[in-house]
């Protein structure tokens, strides 16, 4: 399964900075506390979901923004792409 940042945002590795920014904005707009609570209620008891919602919401938002920042900074993106290539190669590091 692909757990890359590109997959998180539904992007190809060749995506432009504008495409990345647009997808990030879309994801951040969809990442609401209500959506998090609803999703947690499908996985946890109501009480566990209630207690976890704010923390998951805050951490998830930070993760989305940090992930987008990696792809929007050219040197960070180049390093990340090299790391992805190393992960997918059959040659041990």
N, C-alpha and C positions, 0 to 999 in steps of 0.2 A: 504494500500500500504506500502511496506517495503522501508523505507528511511534510513536504516542503512548504516554504512560505508561498511559493507560486501556487501550489494546490490550495492553500488556505484561502487565497484571494480569487481562485479560479482563473489564473493567468498562465500564459505561455512564458517560457524563459525569454522570449524575444520581445516581451511587452515593453512599450515605451513608458517613460516616466509619467506622462499624462494618463495612460491607461491604469498604471499602478495607483496613482493618486485618486482617480475616479473610483476604482474598486475599493480602495481603503475607505473613502468617504461613504460609499454605499454600505460596506460592512459595519462601520462605526455607527451609522444611522440605524441599522437594523439591530445593533447590539444594545438593547434596552433592558432595563431592570425587569420589566414585565416579561419580556421574552426569555430572559435567564430564569426567572422564577417558574414560568410555565414549563420550560425544558427540564429544570431540576425536579419538578413535581412528577415527571414521568419516570425519573430514575431513583428518587429518594422518597422517604416518607414526607408527609406535609411538614412536620416539625423540622426534620433535617433540611429540607428545602428552604424553609423560612430562615433558619439559622445561617445557611450558607450563601444565600442569594447575594447579599451586598458584597461579600468578599469575592465571590466568583465574578460578579459584575465588574468590580474594580480591577481585579487581576486580568480578566479577559480583555478589558479595554486597553490596559497597559500593554498587553501582549500584541494586540492588533496594531497599535501605534508604533511599538518598537519594531515589529516585523516590517511594517511599511517603511520605516526609516532606514532599515537595512537595504531595502530595494531601491529607495530613492537617492541614497548616497552612492555615487559611482564607484568609489574605492571599496566601500563595504559590500556592494553588490558583486563586484569582481571577485572579492575574497570569498563571498558566500557561494558564488557559482563554481569557483575552483574547489571548494569543499564538497559541493554536491557532486562534481565530477569525480573527485577522489573516492567518495562514498559508493558511487555506482561502478567504479572500475574493478576489474577482477585482480588487479595487481595490488599486493599488500603494500602498505605505506612504508 
